[in-house]
Amino acid sequence: MPQFSYKATSRDGRIVEGQLEAETEKKAVEQIQVSGNIPLRVVQTNGVRSQVLSWQSRLPQFFKRVSRKNLLLFTQEFHTLFSAGLPLDRCLTVLVEVTQDLRLRAIVEKVLSQIRGGQSLADALTEHPKVFPKLYVNMVRAGEAGGVLAPIFKRLADYLERSQELKENVVSALIYPTILVTVGGASLIFMIVFVIPRFAVIFADLGQSLPATTAFLLWASGLFRSYWWAILGFIAALIASLRYYAGTENGRMSLDTLKLRLFMVGDLVRKIETSRLTRTLGTLIKSGVPILNSLTIVREIISNRVMSNALSEVSKGIKGGKGISQPLKKSGVFPPLAIHLIEVGEETGRLDDMLIQIAENYDREITNAVKRFVSLLEPAMILVMGLIIGFVVVSMLLAIFSVNDVSF
C-alpha cells in the first residue's frame, strides 16, 4: 500500500508531521481529518514522484523568484487554514513554518509583521508586487471588505490552478519541437565545423573542379570557421535590436499586430488572450471588485498590446452605458463566439458566470489548438532539417562522384 508523509496543523495552530498508509492521496487526507487535524501537505513517499520532489526540495532557493506553483500552494494552504476557523495571524504563523520556498517564507513573515502592526492583509500584500499581482491584491481587498476572505482565496486558488495548468499544457506540447531543433542544429554545426573541413582538404589536394553546391558548402563552412565570432556577434546584435524595437510602443504594436495576422498563430494568440481576459474579469467581478477597476487590472495582464488597447474602449463604453459586448465587437480583435456569449451573459444578468464558462471553453480549445499546431510543426521541422542535412550529404556525394569520374 502506498505510503504518504504529511504536514498538518492542529486546531490550536500546532504543526503536526508524520507518515501513514492509504490507498490514495484522498484517503490519506480523510485519515488526517478524522484525527482532528487540518492537512496542509500530503506527499507520497515511495515512487518516482517522491524522488523528484525530494530532489527539487534540495535545490538552492535564495536567488529564485517565487514561482506561480509556490504561490498556488500558499493560496491553497491559506484557504484550508482560514476555512477551518483559524484567525488570520495564526494562519500566517503556520504558513511561515510550513512554506519551503525561502523567499516566499521571508515575505510571509513580513506580511505577518505588518498585519500585527495594524495593516490590512491587502495593504501588506501590495508591498510585494513581484509575488502578489494586482489581481491577487484586489481580490483579497474585496474579500476583506465583504467579510468573505475564505471564498476569495478559494477562487484565487482555482484561478491560479487553471492558469498554471494551461501554461504547462502549452509548454509540454513544445518540448519535443524544441529538442528536435536543438539536436538538428547541433548536428548541422558538427558537420560544418568538423566533417566538411576534412573533405575540403581532400578536394583541395585533388585540384579538381567541384559542383556548385559543394563549392558553396565549402565556402560556407570556411566562412563559419573563420568568422564564427563575427556571425555570433551579428546574431546577438540582431536579437538585441529586435528586443529594443519590441520594447518601444510602435515596435510592440507592430509585433503584436503581426502575431494576430500569422497563420494559425494568430488564432491561437486570440484564444489564449481571450481565455486570460474572461477568466480574470469573471473572477474579479464574482469577487466583488468593481467592473471598471477589474478592466484596469485585466488590461495589465493582457500581453498583446492590440487587444489590451481595445479594452480602453470597453471602459469608455461602460461609462456610456453600452456594456462590454458592443465595444469588444467593435474592436474586431476578439473571437465572435466569445463576444456573443458575453452579450448573453449581460442580457441574463450572469456575466461573471458566463465569463468563467467562456474561459473554460477556450482553455479546452487552446489545448486542442496547440496539439494541432504541434502536429503540423513537428513534420514541418523534420522536413526542413532533413532537407538541410540532405543537401549537405548530397553535395558531398556529388563531389566524390565527380572526382571518381575524372579519375576514371
VEXDREN-551827 format. One record per residue: residue in three letters; x, y, z of N, C-alpha, C in turn. Coordinates in pm, whole numbers, plus 32768, in hexadecimal, padded with zeros to 4 digits. Last residue first. Layout:
BEGIN
ALAXYZXYZXYZ
...
//
This chain:
BEGIN
PHE8F13833767368EFD82C866DA8F1A82F0664C
SER8F2B8433679D8F9A83D567AE8F8E8361674D
VAL8E32849B67618EA984D767248F1E8476672B
ASP8D8F83F968018D7B83FB67708DF78431672A
ASN8DED843769008DFD83AE68CD8DEF83A96837
VAL8D998541690E8E28852269158E43849568DD
SER8C82851F69088CC4856A689C8D5A854F689A
PHE8C57849369F58C3A845169768C8084996902
ILE8C9E855B6AAD8CE884DC6AAA8CD484956A24
ALA8BDE861F6A738C6D863D6A638CC085BD6A59
LEU8AF785956AB58B0A85C46A2C8B9C85E36A12
LEU8B1E85716BC98B1E84FD6B708B3385256ADF
MET8B0986796C278B85862F6C388B8D85B86BD9
SER89FF86AE6BDE8A6C87016BA98AF186BA6BB6
VAL897685F06C79897585E46BE789E486376BA9
VAL89AA86586D7B89D785D26D5689DF85C46CBE
VAL893087586D7089BE87496D9289F386C36D61
PHE882887156D338874876A6CD7890A875C6CEF
GLY87E386876E1987E986416D98883886916D31
ILE87DE87566ECF884686EF6EDE8855869F6E5C
ILE870287E26E5B878488236E7087F487BB6E7A
LEU863587216E598661875F6DDB86EB879F6DEB
GLY861E86E96F6A864586806F0D867886B76E8A
MET85C587DE6FCB864687AD6FF78679873E6F9B
VAL84CB87E16F41852E884B6F2B85BA881B6F53
LEU844D86F96FA8846487096F1884D1876F6EFD
ILE8440873470B7848C86BE708B84AD86C96FF6
MET8399881170A98421882270D9847987AC70AF
ALA82B08795704B82ED88026FFE837E88177027
PRO827486DC7115829F86AB709082DF8718703B
GLU824487A871E982A8873F71F382D28708716B
LEU816F884D719A81F5888571A78260881871A6
LEU808B87B371A380B887E67121814888177127
SER8082877C72B0807A870B725380A2873571C6
VAL807E887E731880F7882E732980F887B772C8
PHE7F7888C472CF7FE9891372A0806B88C372A7
ARG7EE2880673597EDD880B72C67F558856728E
LYS7F28884B745F7F4587C5742D7F4487C27395
VAL7EC2894F74677F52893A74777F7A88B07443
ALA7DB28916744C7DF6896573E47E8D895373EC
ASN7D7B888B75387D6C884674B77DB788907448
THR7DB2895975F17DFA88D975F97DF3888E7574
ILE7CF88A16759A7D878A3575927DD889B47596
GLU7C05899975D57C2789B575497CBC89D27538
ARG7C15899776ED7C11891776A37C37892C7611
ASP7C148AAB77147C858A5B77457C8A89D576FD
TYR7B1D8AF276B07B948B1676647C118ACF7695
ASN7A748A8C77797A688A5D76EF7AE78A7976A0
GLU7AC98B2178587AD38A8F78597ACF8A5877CB
ALA7A898C2578017B158C02781A7B288B6B781A
ILE79718C0F77FB79BB8C2B777F7A4E8C03778F
GLN79418BEE790B79218B8278AF796A8B94782A
ILE798C8CEA796C79D68C74799979BE8BFF7939
LEU78C68D8278EA79548D9978CE79A98D2378F7
MET77DF8D20796377F38D0A78D378858D1F78AE
ASP77FB8D797A6977F88CE87A4D78148CCB79BA
ASP77F18E927A3878658E547A76786D8DBE7A5B
LEU76F28EBD79C2776A8ED7797677E38E9079B2
ARG75DD8E9679E0763D8E347A1676C38E4179CD
GLY75138F23796775408F5079EA75A08EF17A2D
THR74C78EE97867748E8E9478D174B68EC1795D
GLU75568FA477D474C58FA377CB74858F55783D
GLU765E8F617810762B8FE5783675938FE67836
GLY766A8E61779E767E8E72782D764C8EF87860
VAL764A8EA1768F75E48E5076D375EF8E5F776A
GLU773A8F2A766B76BC8F71765876498F27769B
ILE77EB8E57768F77ED8EC876EE776B8F1776E5
LEU77AA8DC275AC778D8D8A763077918DF6769C
HIS78078E7374E3777A8E4C74E877548E157571
ILE79178E7C751F78C88EF7752778338ED57531
ALA79608D7374E9796F8DA8757079198E257583
LEU792C8D6A73D378E18D13743078EA8D4774BE
PRO79E68E20736279568E3E736079068DE973C2
PRO7B138E75740F7AC48E1073C97A2E8E2E73D1
PHE7B8E8FC673E17B678F5874387B0F8EF673ED
VAL7BB7909773347C2A904173517C098FCB73AB
GLY7AEF9157730C7B0F90FA72A07B85909F72BA
SER7A799224739E7B0B922073927B3991C27323
LYS796A91EF73A87997925B73527A2E9258733D
LYS795F912B746C793C910973E2797191717381
LEU799E91C3754C79F59154752479DD912D7493
PRO78C492757554794B92A9753A79AD923A7511
GLN77F691A7757F77F791FC75087880923B74EF
SER78309129767B783090DE75FD783B91387582
ILE781891D87756789B91A5772E789A916F769F
GLY7751930A776377759284778B77FE925C7756
LYS7709940F7735770193B276C47723932276EA
GLY772094E777E476AC949077EF769E942B777F
GLY7807957577E5779995AA7793771E95527793
LYS78A794D5787F7884955978B4781095977866
ILE78BF940677C7787993EF7845784E94737883
GLY7955948276FD78CE945176E0787D943A775E
LYS7A4694B0777E79F795237753796794F97737
SER7A9393A4779F7A7D93F878167A29947377F3
VAL7AB1935F76927A49931C76E27A2A936E775E
GLU7B8A93F3764A7B09941776107A9793D6765B
SER7C47936276D17C3093EC76FB7BAC942076C2
LEU7C579272764D7C0A927476CA7BF4930276FD
ALA7D02929E757B7C739296755B7C1D929C75DA
ASN7DF8928675F17DC6930D75D27D31930D75B2
SER7E09916D75F97E0491B976757DCD9245765E
MET7E1C912974F07DA490FF75387D96914B75BC
VAL7F1691A174BC7EA191C2746A7E2191A174B4
ARG7FC6912775727FA691B575827F2B91DD7530
ASN7FAE9000761D7FA5903875967F7390C8759F
SER7F958FC8772E801A8FE276F78016901E766C
ILE7ED2902D782F7EC9900677A37F4D902B7760
ILE7EF5909E79247F21901379187F138FDF7889
GLU7E92919F79137F1E918F79367F4F91007924
ARG7D83918178DF7DD891BE78787E6C91A77894
VAL7D29912279D57D3090C679637D8A90FE78F6
ILE7D29920C7A6F7D82919E7A927D9691407A1B
THR7C61929A79E97CE892D479F57D4E92687A15
LEU7B8891F37A117BBB920579897C479241798A
SER7B6492127B257B86918F7AEE7BC2919C7A62
ASN7B15931A7B377B9592F37B727BC3926D7B3A
LEU7A1E92F77AB87A8293517A7D7B0D93337AB5
ILE799992437B6579BA92197ADE7A2392737A9C
PRO7A0E920C7CB679C3925B7C5379F592407BC5
VAL7A1890C77D417A6891397D137A1891877CAC
GLY79918FE27D8C796090617DBC79B490D97D97
SER79CD8EF17D1E7A058F0C7DA379DD8F957DD9
LYS79628EFE7C2479228EA27C8379518EBD7D11
ILE7A1E8FAC7BB479938FD87BC4794C8F827C2C
LEU7B068F067BB97B038F857C017A748FB47C1A
THR7AB88E2F7B167AE08E177BA07AD98E977BF3
GLY7A878EB27A207A1C8E6B7A667A3B8E537AF8
LEU7B888F1479E87B198F7179FA7AA78F2E7A45
THR7C1A8E2079D37C408E877A347BCB8EE47A51
ARG7B908D9B79047BA08D5D79877BC08DC579F2
THR7B9B8E5478307B1A8E2D78677B278DEE78F1
LEU7CB78E7278037C5E8EE3781C7BE08EB87865
ARG7D0E8D6B77D17D488DB778417CED8E2C7867
SER7C758D3576EC7C678CE277637C9B8D2C77DF
THR7CDE8DF876437C508DFC76667C358DA976E2
GLU7DE78DA4762B7DCC8E2576697D398E317693
ILE7DBC8CAA75AA7E048CB1762A7DE48D347673
LYS7D348CF674C07CF38C9E75207D368CA575A9
ARG7DF38D9874407D6F8DCE74647D2C8D7974CF
VAL7EC08CDD74177ED78D51746E7E528D8D749C
LEU7E428C31735F7E6A8BFF73E27E818C717445
ASP7E228CDA72847DAC8CA172C57DCC8C6F7350
GLY7F328D0D724B7ED78D7A726E7E5B8D4772B6
VAL7F968C1172037FC88C52727C7F688CBF72AA
MET7F048BE071127EF88B8871867F248BCC7207
PHE7FBD8CDC70767F6A8C6570617F758C0A70DB
LEU7FBD8E22710B80028DAA70DF7FA38D3470D6
ARG7F3B8EF5717A7F248EDE70EC7F658E5E70B9
LEU7F8B8F0F727F7EFC8EF672667EDF8ED471D4
LYS80998F4C725B80738ECE729A7FE28EAB727B
LEU8087905171F380B88FE4719F80908F5C71D8
THR803590DA72D67FDC90D57261800490647204
ASP811990B77370809C907B739D80359075732D
LEU81D2914B72D681E690BC72EB816590777318
SER815D924E72E48175920E7263818391777273
MET815B928273F980DD927D73AE80EF92357329
ARG826F927E742B8216921E746E819292107424
GLY82C39358738D82F392D17372829A926773AF
ASN823F942F74098222940D737D824D937F735B
GLU82B59420750B8224941674F9820193EE746A
THR83D493467535839693C77518830193B474FF
GLY84229241754A840B928B75C583CF931475B1
ALA845591EE744B83DC91B9748A83BC9202750C
TYR854A926D742C84D8929B73DC8455926B7419
TYR85E091D474DD85D2926474F48558929A74A9
ARG85CB90DC7462859790ED74EA85839181750A
LEU864B9114737085BD90EE7370857F910073FA
SER874B914A73D1870191B17389866B91947387
ALA87909052743D878790C87495873891387454
ILE87918FB8735387328F9973BE871F9011741B
LEU8865903672CE87E0903272928774901772FB
ALA89399006737B891090917362888490977326
ALA89438EEE736989268F2D73EA88F78FBD73D8
ILE89858ED5725989078E9D728A88E08EDD730F
PHE8A808F54725C8A148F8B720A898C8F59723A
GLY8B0C8EA773068AF88F33732C8A878F7472DF
LEU8B0A8DBF726C8AC38DC072ED8AA98E4E731E
ILE8BA78E22719A8B1F8DF371808ACD8DF37200
ALA8C978E5A721A8C4E8EC871DB8BBD8EA271C1
TRP8CDD8D59726E8CC98DC272D48C7C8E38729A
TRP8D018CD271828C918CAB71D78C748D16723E
TYR8DB38CEB70AC8D718D6470E08CF98D427138
SER8E168BF070708E728C61707B8E348CD970C2
ARG8D3D8B46706A8DAE8B2370BF8E0C8B9A70D4
PHE8C968BC86FAF8C678BB570398CDD8B987096
LEU8D338BBD6EC78D098C3E6EFD8CE08C316F8F
GLY8D498AAA6EA08DC08AFA6EBD8D9E8B806EF9
SER8C398A6D6E6E8C7F8A306EDF8CFB8A816F04
ALA8C0A8B016D878BBE8B216E008C028AE86E7C
TRP8CBC8A7E6CD68CCE8B0D6CF38C878B346D75
LEU8C4B89816CD48CD389926D088CEF8A246D2B
LEU8B5589C26C5F8B5889876CE48BE289986D23
PHE8BA28A1D6B628B5C8A776BBC8B648A446C4B
ALA8C1389326AFD8C6689A96B0D8C258A0C6B6D
THR8B2E88916AF58B9D886C6B4D8BF788E56B67
THR8A9589196A378A6089076ABF8ACF88E46B21
ALA8B37890B69528B19898D698E8AE8897E6A1E
PRO8C38880A69558BB0883A693A8B9488BB6988
LEU8D95886069188D2A882369688CA18857693D
SER8EC2880768718E50886268808DDE881968C5
GLN8FDD8785692A8F74877A68C58F0787E268DE
GLY90AB876469E390B087D36984904A87CD6915
LEU90E486B26AAD90C7867C6A2990CC86E869BD
ASP910187596B889175870C6B5A915F86D56ACD
ALA8FFA87B46BA7906388146B8390DF87CC6B4F
PHE8F7286CF6BF78F5187096B758FBD876B6B47
ILE8FE986AB6CF68FF686436C8E8FDD867F6C04
VAL8F9A87946D7A902987776D69903F87126CF9
ALA8E8487746D788EBF87E76D328F5487D16D19
PHE8E57869B6E1C8E4486896D8C8E8586FB6D3E
ARG8E8D87206F0C8EDF86AC6EE68ED2868F6E51
PRO8DC287E76F178E4E880D6F038EA987996EDC
ILE8CD687416F478CEE877E6EC48D7F87AA6EB1
VAL8CF486F9705E8CEE86976FF28D1686D46F6C
PHE8D0887DD710C8D66876D71168D678711709B
VAL8C5388AE70CC8CD088CD71108D36885A7106
ILE8B78883B704A8BBB88AF700E8C4688C47049
MET8B2E876D70F88B57874D706F8BA587C07030
PHE8AEC880271DD8B57879D71E38B89877B7157
ILE8A138896717F8A8E88DD71A58B04887C71AA
LEU895C87C2715D8986881370EB8A09885C7108
SER893B87697263896F870E71FD89A4875C7185
ALA88CB884A72D9894E881A7308898D87BD72A1
GLY87D78854724D883788C1724088C38898726B
GLY8761876372A6877C877A721987E287E77202
VAL8750879573BB87A08724738A87C4873772F7
THR86A7887C73B9872A887C73FA8785880E73C4
VAL85C088237333860F889272FB869C88937337
LEU8570875873E7858B873A735B85E387A6731C
ILE854087E174D285AB877E74CF85D38760743F
THR84638877747784DC88BB74A58554885C74A3
PRO83A387B1743B83DA880573D0845B884C73F9
TYR8385874B754D83BD86F974E183F1874E746D
ILE8315882A75DA839387ED760283D387A1758F
LEU821D888C75A6828C88C6755A83138889757D
ALA817188157658815D87F975CA81D2882A7575
SER81C48881774881DF87F3772F81CE87D0769C
VAL8164898A772A81F389707732821488DF7712
VAL804D89627725809089A176B38125898076B3
ASN802588EC78207FFB88A677A7804388DD772C
GLU808189B378CC80C9893578C580A388E57849
LYS7FBB8A7878A380478A94788280968A137873
LEU7ED789F479077EDD8A1E787B7F6D8A357850
GLU7F2489D77A147F08896079C37F108981792E
GLN7F348ADF7A677FAD8A8C7A677F9B8A117A10
SER7E278B287A4F7E8D8B6F7A017F0C8B1D79F8
ARG7DB18A7B7B097D8C8A747A7C7DF58AB67A24
GLU7E308AD67BF57E3E8A4B7BCA7E1C8A3B7B36
LEU7DDE8BDE7C087E6C8BC17BF77E828B337BC4
TYR7CC78BB27C2C7CF98C027BBC7D8C8BE17BA0
ASP7CBD8B1D7D187C878AE47C9C7CBF8B2E7C22
ALA7D2C8BDA7DC77D6F8B597DB37D408B177D32
LEU7C6B8CA47DB67CF48CBE7D8D7D3F8C3D7D71
ARG7B918C1D7E237B8C8C487D977C188C667D63
LYS7BF58BFD7F287BCF8B877ED97BCA8BAA7E45
PHE7C0F8D027F767C898CB37F657C6D8C307F1A
ILE7AFE8D407F817B568D887F257BD68D387F0B
PRO7A9A8C9F80507A728C847FC57ACC8CCA7F5E
ALA7B2F8D2981267B438C9B81077B158C798079
LEU7ACE8E32812D7B588E1981067B708D8780E1
VAL79E88ED4814679E18E5081057A6E8E2A80D4
GLY79BC8FDB819179BF8F7481F879B88EE881C0
GLY79D090A580D97951905D80E2794D8FF2814C
ALA7AD690FC80FD7A68915D810979E29117811C
GLU7B66901380CE7B6A905181527AF690B18166
GLY7B298FED7FBD7B028F8980217B038FC180AE
ALA7BA090CD7F4A7B0E90BD7F417ADC90587FA7
ARG7CAA90907F867C6E910A7FBB7BD591027FB9
VAL7CCA8FA77EEF7CD58FA07F827C95901B7FC2
MET7CAE90187DF27C4E8FB47E1F7C518FA57EB6
ASN7D8C90C07DF07D0790FA7DE87C9B90977E11
VAL7E6390067DFE7E4F906A7E687DC190A07E66
TYR7E458F757D0D7E458F327D8F7E218F947DFE
LEU7E60903F7C4C7DE98FEA7C507DDA8FAC7CD9
LYS7F6490997C7D7EF190EF7C9E7E6E90A17CA4
PRO80298F847D0980008FE47CA17F8490327CCB
PHE81188F3F7DE380868F467DE480598FAF7D7E
VAL82258F587D9081F08ED77DBD81588ED47DB4
LYS825490597D4982918FF17CF7825F8F657D1C
PRO81DB90F77E10819790E77D8E81D4907B7D35
HIS81C3911E7F35821290B47EF581D690967E6C
GLU811691CF7FA281A391F37FA981FF91897F6B
THR801F91537F9D803D91B77F3680D291DA7F32
LEU800A90C08083802E90798008805790DB7F9A
ALA7FB89187813480399144814A806890FC80CB
ASP7EBF91C780CC7F27922E80CE7FB191F080E2
ALA7E3A90D280F87E4C9105806F7EBC916D806A
LEU7E3890C0820F7E80905C81C27E9D908F8135
SER7E7691FF82B47E1D9198827E7E709136822C
GLN7F46924883D27F23925183457EC091E4831F
GLY7F98922384DA7F1B926984C07EF39277842F
GLY806B91828514807E92128528800592648505
ARG801A909084C2801D90A48553803491378575
ILE804890C183B47FBE90AE83E57FB890C3847B
GLN815E90CD83AD8111914383898081913983B9
SER81A28FC783F481CD90378449817B90B5842C
LEU81348F3D831A81048F2383A281278F9583FF
VAL81D68FA3824F81468FBB824B810A8FA782D6
LYS82CE8F3B829D82BA8FCC829882268FEE829A
GLU82968E28828182BC8E5E830582A98EF6830A
VAL826D8E1D817081FB8E0181C9821A8E348255
ILE83738E50811C830A8EB080FC82928E9C8157
ALA83F68D6C8176841F8DEF81AA83B48E588190
ARG83728CAC80DB83678CA8816D838D8D2E81AA
LEU83C58CF07FDD83388D01800083258CFF8096
ARG84D18CA77FF884B08D327FDD841E8D4D8001
LEU84C28B92802A85008BEC808C84D98C7E8077
ASP83C78AB2801684098B177FC6843F8B848024
GLN83358A2E80D983BD89FF80BB840B8A618066
THR825F8A7381E382898A9D815D831B8A778146
VAL822A8A3982EB821F89CB828A824E89F181FF
GLU824E8B23838282938AA883AB82938A3E833E
VAL81AD8BDB8304823C8BF8831082898B79832F
LEU80B58B66832E80ED8B6682A681828B8882A7
VAL808C8B9B843D80998B10841080DC8B0B8387
THR80778CB1842B80DF8C74847F80F88BE48455
LEU7F948CCD838E80158CF7835780898CBE83A8
CYS7ED38C6C84407EE48C2E83BC7F6E8C4F8383
ARG7EEA8D2385117F0F8C99852A7F258C4E84A7
ASP7E888E0A84987F148E0784C07F448D7984DC
LEU7D778DB884667DD28DDB83FA7E658DD18424
PRO7D028C91851D7D0D8D2285047D7C8D3F849F
LEU7C678B6B849B7CDB8BA984DB7CDC8C3E84BD
GLY7B9A8AE984157B778B4084847BEC8B7F84CD
ALA7BBF8A61832E7BB38A1083A87B988A658423
SER7BEC8B2682787B698AE582747B518A9182F1
PHE7CF78B5982B07C948BC082D17C078B8582D2
LEU7D738A6A82567D7E8A9582E07D108AF78306
THR7D2C8A6281447D1089F1819D7D0F8A1D822F
HIS7D908B5680E57D008B3C80E07CDA8ACB813F
PHE7EA28B28810C7E608B9581547DC98B7E8157
GLU7EC98A5980567EDD8A4080E47E9B8AAC8139
GLN7E958ADF7F627E458A6A7F8B7E518A4F8020
THR7F5E8BA37F687ED18BC97F667E778B567F92
PHE80498B077F6280308B627FD27F9B8B867FDB
LEU80278A8E7E67802A8A3C7EE0800F8A907F5C
LEU80368B707DC17FBC8B1F7DC37FB78ACB7E42
LEU813C8BBB7DF380D18C177E17804C8BCD7E1E
ASN81BD8ADE7D8781C98AF77E17815E8B597E47
LYS81738B017C7A814F8A867CC181548A9A7D58
ARG81E58BEF7C3481538BEA7C3D81258B6C7C87
SER830B8C2D7D0082C48BF77C8C822E8BFA7CA3
VAL83D28D2D7D5C83658CDB7D8E83128CAD7D16
ARG851D8D0C7CD6849F8D547CE584378CF57D1C
LYS86498CB37D8485DA8C957D2985678CF57D40
PHE87138CC47E3387168D227DC686A68D087D60
PHE86E08BFD7EF386F68C867F1F86E58CE97EAC
GLN86C78AF27EC486548B477EA3866B8BDA7EC5
PRO876489CA7E5287708A4D7E9587038AAA7E67
LEU86B588927E6F86F088F97E1B86FB897C7E68
ARG862F87DB7F0386B987F47F2986FB88617ED5
SER853987BC7E8E853D88017F0F85CB88227F3B
GLN857087237DAC854F87B07D9C855C87FC7E1F
TRP859A86277E24860886697DDC85EE86FE7DCD
SER849985F87E89850986017EE5858086477EA4
LEU840885EE7D9C83EB86597DFB845D866A7E5E
VAL847D85097D2C848685887CE6846F85FC7D46
GLN8434844A7DEA84C084627DD084D484E97D8B
SER831F84507DD6835C847D7E5283F1849A7E3F
ARG82FE83EA7CD182D284727CF1831684A67D6E
VAL835382E27CDA83A383457C91837F83D17CBB
GLY8328824F7E26830D82627D98836082D37D5E
ASN82B282BC7F6382F382567F1282CD826B7E80
THR822583897FD882B3837E7FF882F9830F7FAC
GLN8143847D7F6C816383EF7F6A81FA83DE7F79
VAL80DE8583803F8135855A7FCF815184C57FDB
VAL801C868A80A6802285F880A7806F85CD802B
ARG7FEC87A1816E8037876A80FE804186D3810F
LEU7F2387D882297F5D884481D97FA3880F815D
PRO7E03876C82D67E73874A827D7EA087C2822B
ILE7DBC879B841C7D9F87DA839B7E1587BD833E
ASN7D45869884FE7DA686F884CC7D7E872D8443
GLY7CA285CA854D7C8A864E85877CEC86B9855C
SER7CAB84D884D37CFA84E5854E7CEA856E8590
VAL7C20850B83EE7BDC84BD84567C2684CA84DC
GLN7CE6858B83587C7385D883877C29859083F7
ILE7D8C84B283207DC18523836F7D4E857583A9
GLN7CE1841582847D1483E183037D478451835D
GLU7CBC84BE81A77C49849E81FD7C7784698284
VAL7DBD84BA81397D868538816B7D12851E81CA
ALA7DC383AD80E97E2283DD814E7DF1845F818D
LYS7D0283AA80247CEB835B809D7D488389810E
LYS7D84844A7F677D0684777FA17CE7842D8023
GLU7E5A83AA7F1F7E7584267F677DF7845C7FA9
THR7E0282507F637E1482C47F0D7E33833F7F62
GLU7E27819380307E1B81667FA57E3581D87F44
ALA7F2681CD81277E9F81DE80F37E9D81B38061
GLU7FE881FB82497FCD81AB81D27F3C81BE81A8
LEU80AF831382BF804182B482C7803582678244
GLN817483EE83888163839A831380EF833B832B
GLY8192854C83F2819084BB8403818484728380
GLU8163867784B3819C863084418199859B845D
VAL80BD879C850F80C6870B852480FC86CC84A5
ILE80C488D285B180E88886853A80FA87F3855F
ARG7FB08975864E802C892A865F804688D385E3
GLY7EBD89FA864B7F288A2F85F77FAC89E58605
ASP7DEE898486CB7E2E89F487117EA78A2986C6
ARG7DAA88B486267D4D892586307D89899D8678
SER7EE0885C857C7E71884485D87E1988C085E0
THR7F47881D84307F43887684A57ECC885184FB
ALA802F875283757FAA878383987FB687E2840E
LYS80CD869C828480E0870B82E18058874782F8
TYR812B854B823480CE85BB823880FD8624829B
SER81768443815881A3849B81C5814A851781C1
PHE80F48307810780EC839980F7812983DC8171
GLN810981DA804C8124822480C8812582BA80AA
PRO803480E37FB38087815D7FAD8095819F8036
MET80557F8880008000800080008059807D8000
//
